[in-house]
Amino acid sequence: MKPLWFAAAAATLFVSNAAFANTRICVSVQQKSWYKQGAWAAPMPVPSPAAAAAAAAAAASSARAPTTIEPESAQPFLGPAPAPTGKSDGARQGEAAAEAPPAKRPRQAANPHEIDPTLHLRRMLEYEVTHEPGFVAVDERCEQRLVVELYQLESGWTVFGRYSGTEREEKIDHAELDEFAQLAQRLVFALLRNRSISHTITRENVLRADSEMNLRTINGTGHLVFGMGTATRVARLSTTQGQMAPVQEEWRLLTPVSIQIGYRRKLRAWGLDAFARLNLGTENTGVRSNDLGGHVDYSKSFLLGMHFLHYTDAPGINSFYFGGGAAFEVSQFDVIRPLALRYGDTRDTLVGGGLNLDLLVGYEFLRASSVHFFAQLELDAPTYFVKTENDSGSIDTPMPGLMAQIGVIF
């Protein structure tokens, strides 16, 4: 029996110690208001110093004056008693009751089933605190306090919660009465575990405010951009060595002209360019200078790209900017056919393309006008080799470049 008694005592002591180890938290819910009290009441006039002094003197003299009680004989005579009318007292009382104004009906009692939001939320919070491991909700001998404030809105409440144990405060912008169970679950977990209320959301405790949140954004300005310029491209291409000589691979400098149209979105010191660009080659070798064929000329290329910009003087009338981005380019080359294959067309087409990485610097001026201008210098670094061939010739080369451009911004 002694071992059983000792085991029972040890178990009881363990349970009591475990219960005592829980943090004791007192929960309180307060309903407050941020509406201005007496907003439409006229302000009381401030008395002048002279009027205030006179009122004080009158009050002092009335306080010093003795209070006298006049004898009953000094009471004023109210006239003779009314003559008897021959009616009984009951009849006279009935007439008096008929002449008296009707009595007001007693006010009906409030709805006995109306829910008190503070009591409802407090009980929900106590439940969640008690079911959180290591904590218990109590009414006395508090170790910590969890205080919640309700501020009335046109519909629902804004809720503030603060826990003394972590000194953390959280806010829910809008909650309705039917959401108090989910609200209590998220608020207790956030405060006791020192988490943000936005990190406590699960599939089962979503509030209306979570799905109906409307965030304001900063509006930028949008502009149509038109630019033109010239580019310098470097490529290793098959080049004629004479009318009857075979072609050789040589590095050549290409100078196409460029036309661009795009959209520029400005947001304070930042900008975003989305553009389409057409480059047109300016050199074309005659077919008579390459009877054996294989000579390659740059014909044109088409680009779709996006650039991110940063302005050094965003509010200024003139500002430098710099940035970078990428553009996808498709390039077309013309290759001269050998003399024996020139049945109709004298040239074949070679097409290649890939992604270019761009770095740029520019200058915008007259920015206070709705129509202003820019000048831009851009470095294009391809991430690919133009590699293609057909019966007339082949290409296998990178094609980096530098472009200078001027334009107008609408």
Residue pairs with C-beta under 8 A, 6 or more apart in sequence:
19 136
21 134
22 134
22 135
22 136
23 134
23 135
23 136
23 143
23 144
23 165
24 136
24 138
24 141
24 142
24 143
24 144
25 129
25 135
25 136
25 137
25 138
25 142
25 143
25 144
25 145
25 146
25 163
25 165
26 137
26 138
26 139
26 140
26 142
26 144
26 145
26 146
27 122
27 125
27 126
27 129
27 137
27 145
27 146
27 148
28 122
28 145
28 146
28 147
28 148
29 118
29 119
29 121
29 122
29 125
29 148
29 149
29 150
30 118
30 147
30 148
30 149
30 150
31 117
31 118
31 149
31 150
31 152
32 149
32 150
32 151
33 151
33 152
34 151
35 152
47 55
85 92
87 95
115 177
117 150
117 157
117 177
117 180
118 150
120 177
120 180
121 148
121 150
121 180
121 183
121 184
122 148
124 180
124 181
124 183
124 184
125 137
125 146
125 148
125 184
125 187
125 188
126 137
127 137
127 184
128 184
128 185
128 187
128 188
128 189
129 135
129 136
129 137
129 146
129 188
129 192
130 136
130 137
132 188
132 189
132 192
135 192
144 163
144 164
144 165
145 163
145 164
146 161
146 162
146 163
146 164
146 188
146 191
147 161
147 162
147 164
148 159
148 160
148 161
148 162
148 187
149 159
149 160
149 161
150 157
150 158
150 159
151 157
151 158
151 159
151 160
153 174
155 176
156 174
156 175
156 176
156 177
157 174
157 175
158 171
158 172
158 173
158 174
158 175
159 171
159 172
159 175
159 183
159 187
160 169
160 170
160 171
161 169
161 170
161 171
161 187
161 190
161 191
162 168
162 169
162 170
162 191
163 191
163 192
165 192
166 191
166 192
166 194
168 190
168 191
168 194
170 187
170 190
170 191
170 196
170 197
171 197
172 183
172 187
172 197
172 207
172 209
173 209
173 213
174 207
174 208
174 209
175 183
175 207
175 208
175 209
176 208
179 207
179 208
182 204
182 205
182 206
182 207
183 207
185 200
185 205
186 197
186 200
186 201
186 205
186 207
187 197
189 195
189 200
190 196
190 197
190 199
190 200
201 210
218 267
218 268
220 265
220 266
220 267
220 268
221 265
221 266
222 263
222 264
222 265
222 266
223 263
223 264
223 265
223 266
223 409
223 410
224 261
224 262
224 263
224 264
224 409
224 410
225 260
225 261
225 262
225 263
225 264
225 273
225 275
225 374
225 407
225 408
225 409
225 410
226 260
226 261
226 407
226 408
226 410
227 258
227 259
227 260
227 261
227 262
227 374
227 376
227 405
227 406
227 407
227 408
228 257
228 258
228 259
228 260
228 405
228 406
228 407
229 257
229 258
229 260
229 376
229 403
229 404
229 405
229 406
229 407
230 255
230 256
230 257
230 258
230 403
230 404
231 254
231 255
231 256
231 257
231 258
231 279
231 380
231 401
231 402
231 403
231 404
232 253
232 254
232 255
232 401
232 402
232 403
233 253
233 254
233 255
233 256
233 298
233 399
233 400
233 401
234 251
234 252
234 253
234 254
234 399
234 400
234 401
235 251
235 252
235 254
235 298
235 386
235 397
235 398
235 399
236 249
236 250
236 251
236 252
236 396
236 397
236 398
237 249
237 250
237 252
237 296
237 297
237 298
237 333
237 395
237 397
238 247
238 248
238 249
238 294
238 295
238 296
238 335
238 393
238 394
238 395
239 247
239 248
239 249
239 250
239 252
239 295
239 296
240 247
240 285
240 289
240 290
240 294
240 295
240 336
241 247
241 248
242 289
243 288
243 289
243 290
243 291
244 291
244 292
245 292
246 292
246 294
247 290
247 292
247 293
247 294
247 295
247 393
254 281
254 283
254 298
254 399
254 401
255 282
255 283
256 279
256 280
256 281
256 282
256 298
256 300
256 301
257 279
257 280
257 282
258 277
258 278
258 279
258 280
258 403
258 405
259 277
259 278
259 280
260 275
260 276
260 277
260 278
260 405
260 407
261 275
261 276
262 273
262 274
262 275
262 276
263 273
263 274
263 275
264 271
264 272
264 273
264 309
264 409
265 271
265 272
266 311
268 314
269 310
269 311
269 314
270 308
270 309
270 310
270 311
271 308
271 309
271 310
271 311
271 321
271 323
272 306
272 307
272 308
272 309
273 305
273 306
273 307
273 308
273 309
273 325
274 305
274 306
275 303
275 304
275 305
275 306
275 307
275 327
276 302
276 303
276 304
277 302
277 303
277 305
277 327
278 300
278 301
278 302
278 303
279 300
279 301
279 302
279 303
280 300
281 297
281 298
281 299
281 300
283 297
283 298
284 297
284 334
285 295
285 297
285 336
287 336
287 337
287 342
287 346
287 347
289 295
290 336
291 338
291 339
292 338
292 339
293 335
293 336
293 337
293 338
293 339
293 341
293 392
293 393
294 335
294 336
294 338
294 392
294 393
295 335
295 336
295 393
296 333
296 334
296 335
296 350
296 393
296 395
297 333
297 334
297 335
298 331
298 333
299 332
299 333
299 334
299 349
300 331
300 332
301 329
301 330
301 331
301 332
301 353
302 329
302 330
303 327
303 328
303 329
303 330
303 356
304 327
304 328
305 325
305 326
305 327
305 328
305 356
305 358
306 325
306 326
306 327
307 323
307 324
307 325
307 358
307 360
308 323
308 324
308 325
309 321
309 322
309 323
309 360
309 362
310 321
310 322
310 323
311 319
311 320
311 321
311 364
312 319
312 320
312 321
312 322
313 319
313 320
316 367
317 365
317 366
317 367
317 368
318 363
318 364
318 365
318 366
318 367
319 363
319 364
319 367
320 361
320 362
320 363
321 361
321 362
321 363
321 364
322 360
322 361
322 362
323 359
323 360
324 357
324 358
324 359
324 360
325 357
325 358
325 360
326 355
326 356
326 357
326 358
327 355
327 356
327 358
327 380
328 353
328 354
328 355
328 356
329 353
329 354
329 355
329 356
329 382
330 351
330 352
330 353
331 351
331 352
331 353
331 386
331 399
332 349
332 350
332 351
333 349
333 350
333 351
333 352
333 386
333 395
334 347
334 348
334 349
334 350
335 347
335 348
335 349
335 350
335 390
335 392
335 393
336 346
336 347
336 392
336 393
337 345
337 346
337 347
337 348
337 392
338 392
341 391
341 392
347 392
348 390
348 391
348 392
348 393
350 388
350 389
350 390
350 393
350 394
350 395
351 388
352 386
352 387
352 388
352 395
353 384
353 386
354 382
354 383
354 384
354 385
354 386
355 382
355 383
355 384
356 380
356 381
356 382
356 383
357 380
357 381
357 382
357 383
358 378
358 379
358 380
358 381
359 378
359 379
359 381
360 376
360 377
360 378
360 379
361 376
361 377
362 374
362 375
362 376
362 377
363 374
363 375
363 376
364 372
364 373
364 374
364 409
365 372
365 373
365 374
366 372
366 373
370 410
371 408
371 409
371 410
372 408
372 409
373 406
373 407
373 408
373 409
374 406
374 407
374 408
374 409
375 404
375 405
375 406
376 404
376 405
376 406
376 407
377 402
377 403
377 404
377 405
378 402
378 403
378 404
378 405
379 400
379 401
379 402
380 400
380 401
380 402
380 403
381 400
382 398
382 399
382 400
384 398
385 396
385 397
385 398
386 395
386 396
386 397
386 398
386 399
387 395
387 396
387 397
388 394
388 395
389 395
